[in-house]
Amino acid sequence: MDYALVGKIIGTFGIKGELKVISETSFADSRFKKGSKLLMLYNNKYVEVIINSHRVHKKMDLISFKQVGSQSLNNDINEVEKYVGCSLYINHEELDELEDDEYYYDDLIGLIAYGEDDQLIGEVVDLRELPRGILLEIKTEKKTALVPFVDDFIVDVDLDNNKIVIKVIEGLLWE
């Protein structure tokens, strides 16, 4: 099975079993809504969890679990502390359809970047979300370059061929 990361549990909140989550999805309201089923990587195994509650507090997603695997939870911090550091996933088949020019972060990571002249640049190893937009982190042979994910620099994204074509301008890759 193929899973897409939707969040990482980074801590507890209060004493009623809420967990702080760094969301890795643009669809947090639907992914973390009450009754949603996710997979949590716990002790190197994927365990199904059912969401009991979700709210946002100071730009942080707070969730609680109704159930982890076959165990029902009672909204107690002592039951959930062990899940801090775990990642939450959704089955790739359950992802929402996107518009033609929209992409999931997981789809972009791992793409091989080329210039318009078909010259190999490197591999997209991460994305950075900033207030002014998204930057692709591309590992080149010599260093890591940051390329804005905007039409001015992105010529083509070809997920079928694991390829992204970038318009390289002077100074973009610091060579």
N, C-alpha and C positions, 0 to 999 in steps of 0.2 A: 504494500500500500504506500501511497505517496501522501505526505502530510505537509500542510502549510502552517508556519508559525503565526500565531495570533497574539501572543503575549508571553511575558516572563514575570513570574511572581518574585517580587523583590523584598517583601516584608509583610508584617502583620499590621493591622490597624485596630486599635481598641481591644476590648476583651471579648467581643461577641463573635469571633471567628471570621472577621473580614480580612481579606488579603489585598495588599497593594500590588497592582499589576502595571507594568510598562506595556502599553498596547502596541502591537506591531501590525495593526489592521486599521483601515480607514472606516471599518464597519463595526466599531466597538459596541454600539447600541444593539445591533442584531446578534453579534457573536456572543456577548455576555448577558443577553436578556434572560430573565427568569425562565427556567425550563430547558434552556439550550444545553446540548450535549457537546462536550469537547473531549479531547484526549490530553492527558497530562503525562509527561515523561517523568516517572518517579522510580528511582532505583533501577534505571536502565530498562524500564518496561513502560509501555503505553497503557494507561489506566483511564477508563471512561469516567468523566466527572459530569455531574448535572449542576447547573448554576441555580442557586437559590435567590441571589439578589445581586444587583449591579447599581452603582451610583458613581458619580464623579465628585471628587473632593480635591480642590486646589490643583486642578488639571491632572489628577491621578485617578485611574480607574480603580475602584474598590469592588471586590466581588466576594461572595460567600458561596460555599458549596452546599447543596442539599444532599449530595451523595458522591462518594468516591469509590469506584468499583462497586462492590456489593454492600459497602458500609454506609449507613445513614449517619449524618452528622447533626450535632445539637447546638450549633452556633457557639462554640467555645474555642477560645484562642489555643488551648492546650491540644485540641484535635488537629489544628491546621499549621502549627509552627513548623512541623517537619516538611511542609511543602514549599517553604521559602527556598528559592533558587530553581524551582522546577519551571519548565516551559510548557505552554499550552498550545495545542494544535487543533486544526480542523482537517478533516479528510479533504484532499485536493478536489475530489469530485463534487463537494458541497459548496465550493466557492461560487460567488455570484458572477454572472457574465458581465464583462466590462465593455465599454465602447472600444472602437477600433484603435484609438490612440491612447488607451489606458492600459496599465500593466501592474501586476502584483510585483512587489519587491522581490519575492522569491524567484519570479520568472526572469528578472534582470540579472540577478547575481549568478555568476558563472558564464555569462555571455562573453564571447571573444570579440574584442573591439578591433576594428579595422579603420584605416583612413579611407577617404574617397578614392584614392589610387589603389585600393586593395592591399595596402601595406599593413602588416600586423602591428598593432599597438600594444595589446596586452589583454588581460582578463578583468572583468568587472568583479571585484571581490567584496564590495559593500556599497551601501547607499547612506548618505547623510542627509537627514531632513533638517533644513534650516528655515528660519522665518521667510526668507526670500525665495525658497525653492529647494529642489533636490539636487544633490551632487552625486555623480557616479564616482566611486573610488576605483580607479583602474591601476592594477599592478602591471607596470611595464618591466622590461628587462633590467632597467637600471634603478627605478624608483616607483613611487606611487603618485599618480596624478589625479587631480580632482577636476571633473568635467561637469559643467552645469547640464542638467537634463531638461533642456529647452530646445525648441525648434531651430534656433540659430546654430546649435552645435550637433544635434542629433539628426542625421540624414535618414537613417532607416533602422528599424528594429525588426529582426527576422528571427522570431522564436523557433520556428521550424528548423532552421539551420544553425541555431545557437550563435547568432551573429548580430552585432550592432555596428553600424557605420557612423563614424564621427567626422564632422568637418573640422579639420585641424588648422588652426590659425597660428601665426607666429606667437610664441610665448605660452601657448596653451599647455604644452607638455614639458615646458622648461628645458628644451634641448638646444 
